[in-house]
Amino acid sequence: MGLFGKERDLTKAPTHVELRVDCSNLRLKREEVDIRLDAFLTHHLTWRSRSSLQGLIRDGFVLVDASTPDKPEGSGTPQIEKRPGRHLRHGSRVLVRIPDEYRLPMLQESTDELAILYEDESILAVDKPALLAVHPSGRYLSDTLIQRVHKRYGQGFELERGGAPRLCHRLDRETSGIVLIGKNPIAHADVMGQFERREVDKEYLTIVQGVPDREGGTVDLPIAQARMSRIELKMAVVPDGLPSRTDWRVIERFRGCALVACEPYTGRQHQIRVHMEAIGHPVIGDKLYGPDELLFEKALDDKLDARDWELLGLERHALHNHRIRFRSPATQATVEVNSPLPEDMRRYLDERRS
């Protein structure tokens, strides 16, 4: 959606970024959320410094639709806000206009094809490659999965009618595998409801550091924002976090690592990565939950060196959405979609086969 409710044609270069203050992943009451506008933008728009974002605010490129007790999600009418220190609360919406000199061109000449695993009249299952963002955000505003889908399936008239395909769930940029996309609003709402009722079965494949001495088990540990980290998006196991459960089993053991299947019962942010780290087997290539979280900051600044890459082992964290089972809104039949282990993870394992 664009401009707080209007559909935006994602086949075109973005002219703005829309954000919402959301405390759903934090153990905070809504009335406890209080964050400065410039700090909020610095957290989300990581490709720009805080001082440059303050300049954008003062120059009138930032609009705010603040939440109020009677309108907790804003009025839908953003107003220009020129005060970097303006405080935001849960539900507030922020729109950042992108000046012409900062707009990124769409990759119109890209020859990358959508790898379609399943399709009917209501739903699309796509095999997302690693390092492709699913939706425009942060520093990745041009070539994303949903933009590729819109370029192929939803342009012009369909977008104007609000019929553009929509993501039913998301994967981190570095995570590969299956993404479900609703081809119309009714199908999208149906599958979203299945996710909310935990009727969708998912299985991820991951390569973990070390060789587990058990065949499998269940990690039932609560997750919330990490309080001891300066990286705001990092999650952790904390006593008063949100209930989180992951079932896991070893598929095959290798030299110094193992291929593990994980079935998340809940859907917390970074759940599998947090839970595998909690049992002493972090995901290979994980810059945030692996050997040192400073690698994450170095990666943001493109400062990872050869020693860092050797420590990580892979260009991205080794997590792949391998299998998903859901009910098709069109046929009401149960559909199971599978995606094979990607080449980079296969190659990593082949090099470590005993």
Buried (B, 14 or more C-beta within 10 A) or exposed (E): EBBBEEBBBBBEBBEBBBBBBEBEBBBBEBEEBEBBBBBBBBBBBBEBEBEBBBBBBBEEBBBBBBBEEEEEBBBEEBEEBEBBEBBBBBBBBBBBBBEEEEBBEBBEEEEEEBEEBBBBEBBBBBBBBBEBBBBBBBEBBBBBBBBBBBBBBBBEEBBEEEBBBBBBBBBBBBBBBBBBBBBBBEBBEBBBEBBEEEEBEBBBBBBBBEEBEEEEEEBEBBBBBBEEBEBEBBBBBBEEBBEBBBBBBBEEBBEEBBBBBBBBBBBBBBBBBBBBBBBEBBBBBBBBBBBEBEBBBBBBEEEBEEEBEEBBBBBBBBBBBBBBBBBBBBEEEEBEBBBEBBEBBEEBBEEBEE
